[in-house]
Each structure stands twice: as C-alpha cells, then as structure tokens.
Amino acid sequence: MPHRVIYQPKAEDDLQKIITYIIERSGSAETAYQYVDRIKVFCDSFVTFPRRGTKRDDLRPGLRITNFERRVTIAFTVVNEIIFIARIFYAGRDVDQYFYEPPDEFDHDE
C-alpha cells in the first residue's frame, strides 16, 4: 500500500497562521497562498521518502523534523503507511517548546 500524508489539525492551523502572517507583512494574499501551496507540495512529497529528516524521539517517540526553504520547520511522524504532519513552524519558532511534556508529577505522602 502506498504512503499517504495526513495534516493534523494543529498543522492546518499553522498553515493558516502562515498565510495570515505573510499577508500582513507583504500585503499579498497571492504570495501567501503560493508559499503555503509550495509547503504542501513539499509535505506531500514525503510519500516517496517518508523517513527523511532528523529523528527527535527526545520530544516525542517517532517524531521527525525537516526544513523547507530555510524558513519552515515541519514536524511529522510515520505510522505504517501514513505520514502525519503534526506541526508546521515558520520563521524560527522553537520546536522543542511545542512538543516538550514535563515529567509526570507524583503524589508525596507526608
């Protein structure tokens, strides 16, 4: 079975935020949508080589990170034949802060 790409809701939200940001900065909706289209084409190309990028099991088991055009960081996982795009970060946002989970707290009997 061939691989397929699924964008998680937070990744979809990230794409919308990128569109808004570019429109606000450039004044051009066309530029914003073209840029996001290029990001999507790149993500969709993961079907041909899904296990690309840097493994970041320290943040989440199975998480991989790759970059697009030096401005975008894409966080994703591969489960069987499905590539889940978890987040799409623009302009140097700190990936670690979005995936870090503090250690479980435990009860102290006093």
N, C-alpha and C positions, 0 to 999 in steps of 0.2 A: 504494500500500500504506500503511495507517495506521501511525503510530508505535507502538512498544511500549516498556515500561520493563523493564529487567533490573537486579536488585540484585546487585552484585559481592559475593563472599564477605566482604570487609572491611566492606562496608556492612551486611550481615546481622549480622556480629559487633558492629558499632557499635550496631545496634538492640537486640541482646541486652544489651549493656552499659548502655544507657539504661534498659531495663526493670529490671535489677538495681539500678542507682543509685536510681531512683525508689522501688522497693520498700524499699530500705534507708533512704531518707530519710523516706518517707511511711508506710511500713508497709502500703501498699495495693497489692496486685497488680492490682486492678481499675483503679485510677488509672494505673498504669504501662502496662498493655496498652491502655487507651483512648488514652493520649497517643501511644504508638507507632502505633496504628491511624490517628490523625489525621496523623501524619508520612507514613505510607504513602499515605493518600488524597491528600495534597498532592503527593508524588512521582509518583503515578500520574496526576495531572492534567497532568503535563508533556507528555503525548501531544497536548494541544490547543495548546500553545505551547512547543515544546521548546527554543527558543533564548533562553530567559529568563536572567536573572542577569547576573553580571559575568564577562567573559572573563578567564581567568588563564593565558594562554599562557606567562607567565613561570615558572609552576610546572610545567606540562605542556601540550604542544600540544593545543588543543581543550578544555581544562578550563574549566568554568563553575562559578560559586559563587552560590548563592542562600540566603536565610534563611527560616526558618519560625518564626513566633510569637516572634521576638526571642531565642530560646534555642538554636535549632538552626541549624547551617550545613550545607548539602548541597552536596557536590562531585560533579559529573557531567560526562559527555561525550555528545555526539550524533554517532553514526556512521550515515550513511544514515538509515534509519527506526528505529534503535534508540537509546534513551536508556539509557546505562549509569550507574547510581548507584554512584559509586566509594566515597564515604565519607559518613558522617552524624555530624557533630560536635555534642556537647552542651555547653552552658554555657561558651562562650567558649574552647574549645580552639584552639590556634594551628594553623590550616590549613596555613600555609607549612611548618612543620616536618615534616608528613606527606608532602609532595609534593616537597620540595627534594631534588635529587640533586646531590651535589658534582661538580665538573668531573672529567672523566676524568684520571687520572694518566698520565704518560708516563715512559718509561724514560730515564734520563740515562746516557749513556755517559761514564764517567770514566776 
